[in-house]
Amino acid sequence: MSHTLGVRQAQKRKTRQALLDAALGLLEEQSLSSLGLREVTRAVGVAPTAFYRHFHSTADLGVALVEEALGSLHPMIGTTVSPAGDSEERVARAVELIARHVDEYPAHVRFIARERNGGVQPVRKAIGEQLSRFAEEVRDGLAEDPESEGWSDDDLLMLAGLYVDQMLMTATLFLEAREAGRTPEESARERDRVVGVARRQMRLISIGRRHWLSRDE
């Protein structure tokens, strides 16, 4: 009995993941608001009714994709803001981690970039909540840095938000460089250009940080 139950649960997890993977593939060419559950189930090869065993709606599926795309990034955030190394090393490490993530998970990055301001409110909310969590984690990491001595919690959170927004923008730029239909040589040059721009932008935030006088307005 327990063996049969285990097999069923494993099959259920497999079908759920197949629905997520199929949806992510279909979303390469369209937004979530235009995605139909029948498209997803057809791609998986299951009946439309099977969809509701896993998700209440396409919006619910979208929220699950947000968790899949962003939930695993929390450990990387800690590495990105680690105080190890000097300022230039930190910037280079952060940009390299972002570039590597885009190379490994381009569909997830595309989904988040498109749906962050998309038409499906529960998904926008889920993305916003995840990014807020990132900002809080970055704030906590920054608070351990000696450079943050004397900073208020609100100012650290503001700075963390700048870093998180910059990371997302940089990921989007890497994705665009990757998918612009250029020759390999052109793609490599564009990637190098994005690396340069991203490093300068993050360096600018770091310079502003060093000269910021935290005070009550």
QUISULRA-V493599 format. One record per residue. RES is the residue in three letters. PSI is psi in whole degrees, -180 to 180 (* if undefined). BURIAL is I if it has 16 or more other C-alpha atoms within 10 Angstrom, else O. Layout:
res-><RES	RES>
psi-><PSI	PSI>
burial-><BURIAL	BURIAL>
//
This chain:
res-><MET	SER	HIS	THR	LEU	GLY	VAL	ARG	GLN	ALA	GLN	LYS	ARG	LYS	THR	ARG	GLN	ALA	LEU	LEU	ASP	ALA	ALA	LEU	GLY	LEU	LEU	GLU	GLU	GLN	SER	LEU	SER	SER	LEU	GLY	LEU	ARG	GLU	VAL	THR	ARG	ALA	VAL	GLY	VAL	ALA	PRO	THR	ALA	PHE	TYR	ARG	HIS	PHE	HIS	SER	THR	ALA	ASP	LEU	GLY	VAL	ALA	LEU	VAL	GLU	GLU	ALA	LEU	GLY	SER	LEU	HIS	PRO	MET	ILE	GLY	THR	THR	VAL	SER	PRO	ALA	GLY	ASP	SER	GLU	GLU	ARG	VAL	ALA	ARG	ALA	VAL	GLU	LEU	ILE	ALA	ARG	HIS	VAL	ASP	GLU	TYR	PRO	ALA	HIS	VAL	ARG	PHE	ILE	ALA	ARG	GLU	ARG	ASN	GLY	GLY	VAL	GLN	PRO	VAL	ARG	LYS	ALA	ILE	GLY	GLU	GLN	LEU	SER	ARG	PHE	ALA	GLU	GLU	VAL	ARG	ASP	GLY	LEU	ALA	GLU	ASP	PRO	GLU	SER	GLU	GLY	TRP	SER	ASP	ASP	ASP	LEU	LEU	MET	LEU	ALA	GLY	LEU	TYR	VAL	ASP	GLN	MET	LEU	MET	THR	ALA	THR	LEU	PHE	LEU	GLU	ALA	ARG	GLU	ALA	GLY	ARG	THR	PRO	GLU	GLU	SER	ALA	ARG	GLU	ARG	ASP	ARG	VAL	VAL	GLY	VAL	ALA	ARG	ARG	GLN	MET	ARG	LEU	ILE	SER	ILE	GLY	ARG	ARG	HIS	TRP	LEU	SER	ARG	ASP	GLU>
psi-><-49	-35	-45	-42	-41	-40	-43	-42	-39	-41	-37	-43	-39	-43	-41	-45	-36	-38	-42	-46	-42	-43	-44	-40	-43	-30	-1	-26	3	168	164	-33	-22	0	131	145	-29	-34	-44	-48	-33	-40	-31	-26	32	163	149	-34	-26	-26	-41	-5	-13	-33	146	-28	175	-30	-42	-41	-41	-40	-40	-36	-35	-46	-41	-41	-38	-26	-33	-4	-11	-41	-35	-34	-43	-40	-37	-41	11	136	-1	134	169	-179	-43	-39	-39	-45	-48	-41	-44	-46	-40	-41	-41	-46	-42	-40	-41	-40	-36	-32	57	-37	-38	-42	-43	-43	-47	-43	-39	-41	-8	-37	28	-173	5	103	-45	-33	-43	-43	-43	-41	-45	-40	-41	-42	-34	-40	-41	-46	-41	-39	-39	-43	-46	-38	-43	-34	-25	-11	132	-27	-17	4	130	-7	144	161	-40	-41	-38	-39	-38	-46	-42	-41	-38	-44	-43	-45	-40	-40	-43	-42	-41	-42	-41	-40	-41	-40	-44	-40	-35	-32	19	1	27	172	163	-38	-43	-40	-41	-41	-42	-39	-43	-38	-43	-41	-46	-46	-46	-41	-41	-41	-43	-33	-39	-42	-42	-40	-44	-36	-44	-24	5	130	105	124	160	133	*>
burial-><O	O	O	O	O	O	O	O	O	O	O	O	O	O	I	I	O	I	I	I	I	I	I	I	I	I	I	O	O	O	O	I	O	O	I	O	I	O	O	I	I	O	I	I	O	O	O	O	O	O	I	O	O	I	I	O	O	I	I	O	I	I	I	I	I	I	I	O	I	I	O	O	O	O	O	O	I	I	I	I	I	I	I	O	O	O	O	O	O	I	I	I	I	I	I	O	I	I	I	O	I	I	O	O	O	I	I	I	I	I	I	I	I	I	I	I	O	O	O	I	O	O	I	I	O	I	I	O	O	I	I	I	O	I	I	I	I	I	I	I	I	I	I	O	O	O	O	I	O	O	I	O	O	O	I	I	I	O	I	I	I	O	I	I	O	I	I	I	O	I	I	I	I	I	I	I	I	I	O	O	O	O	O	O	O	O	I	O	O	I	I	O	O	I	I	O	O	I	I	O	I	I	I	O	O	I	O	O	I	O	O	O	O	O	O	O	O>
//
